[in-house]
Every structure is written in structure tokens, then in C-alpha cells.
Amino acid sequence: MKKAWFKWAALGAPALIVAGCATYPDQATTRQIAEKMVSDSFTAPAPALLKRLQQDRSQQICSKIGGAPLTQEEAAEVVRLARASIKYPASGQLVGDWKRGDKLAHEGAGDRIQGGRLEKRKENGALCQNCHALAPGEFNVGNVGPSLTGYGLQRGNSAAIAKLTYERIYNAWAYAPCSNMPRLGATGHLTPEQITHLVAYLIDPQSPINRK
């Protein structure tokens, strides 16, 4: 009896594994099932909030099953789409007011659902401190992203640095495909003008972030 059981286990277990693999959905089907589960579980009091469930092409590429790495072709497409999304302020000026940028970097309001309604704000915040170290001496900061302390001291404040900084804030995926950095401008969370103020906060020599 014991030998018979071991014989069944030796022959039957692989068959069960093969059967399980054969019935497991492919990647496309798995994505559809997962997205439907999320959609069905998200109840929004306002139809406009349902737009949050709709992924754009870049998000679809970045939301790979099992965290699989991007192929070179996928990364190139994300970068291309990101660069195409970048819009510059009508004034042509990429460096605004660092004092307004300071406020934006520490303000987290905007796009929040409160009491079943989307928060009404005249201006959204960037909340850079949630992920980055900012001015020297601040302790209520995050470490998900790199430290921005001394950003301008290290890089300078040339027109090229201002443009690079603006673009990275507007859509970081133009430089780091699928990174954790929010696409603050591309998603419409921040306006081009607001982003110029953040640029000033980062590179202006008078900004507290560049305090020695």
C-alpha cells in the first residue's frame, strides 16, 4: 500500500502541476482580470473620478505582470511618449518664484477624495517633501527619491539645468522610464507655471534648499 501511494505521488503530482499550468491564464488575460477586479471594487460618487481607472499607454507598459523588467523597445516608447507630453509655459520662462516653489514643495493638497467628492482647490500642491530631503535642517521629509538638498549648489542655475529640471518635474519618465516620480505636469496635477516655481526653488541661489 505504501509503495502504491509513493508511485501515485510520483506520477500524479507532475500531472497536477501540468494541469494547473495549462489552466493558468496568459499575461493579457491576467491583466484583464486584474483590471476588472480593481474597476469593480472602486465605487466613485462622481463619474469623473472613474477616469483614475483608465491607464494611458505609458502606464500600461509600466504595469507589467510580476514586475517584469522593461524591454529596450518598451523603455524607448515610454521615453518617446513622455517627451511628447511635455509642454512649456506660454511665457517661455522656466524659472519662476522660489518662494512660491517653497510653498508648493511642502503643500500636499489637491486631487484628494473627501467625503465622496473630489477636493476643490484653487491650486494643487507638489508635496516634494514626501519623497525627497529638501532644505538643510528639515526632518519631516521622505527618502523614496534622492536628496534634493543643495540641488542648485551642485548643478548650478544655467538655462540648460533649468530646462532639465523643468522637464524632469513635468514628466520624469522622459529620463527614467516607469520611475516612482509622479508625472506632475503630464497628468495635469501641476500647471507649467507652478513647475517654474519649483524649478526656482531648486536652482535659485537664494532658495533655502541651496543654503550652505
Secondary structure, 3 states (H helix, E strand, C coil): CHHHHHHHHHHHHHHHHHHHHHHCCCHHHHHHHHHHHHHHHCCCCCHHHHHHHCCCHHHHHHCCHHHCCCCHHHHHHHHHHHHHHCCCCCCCCCCCCHHHHHHHHHCCCCCCEECCEECCCCCCCCCHHHCCCCCCCCCCCCCCCCCCCCHHHHHCCCHHHHHHHHHHHHCHHHCCCCCCCCCCCCCCCCCHHHHHHHHHHHHCCCCHHHCC
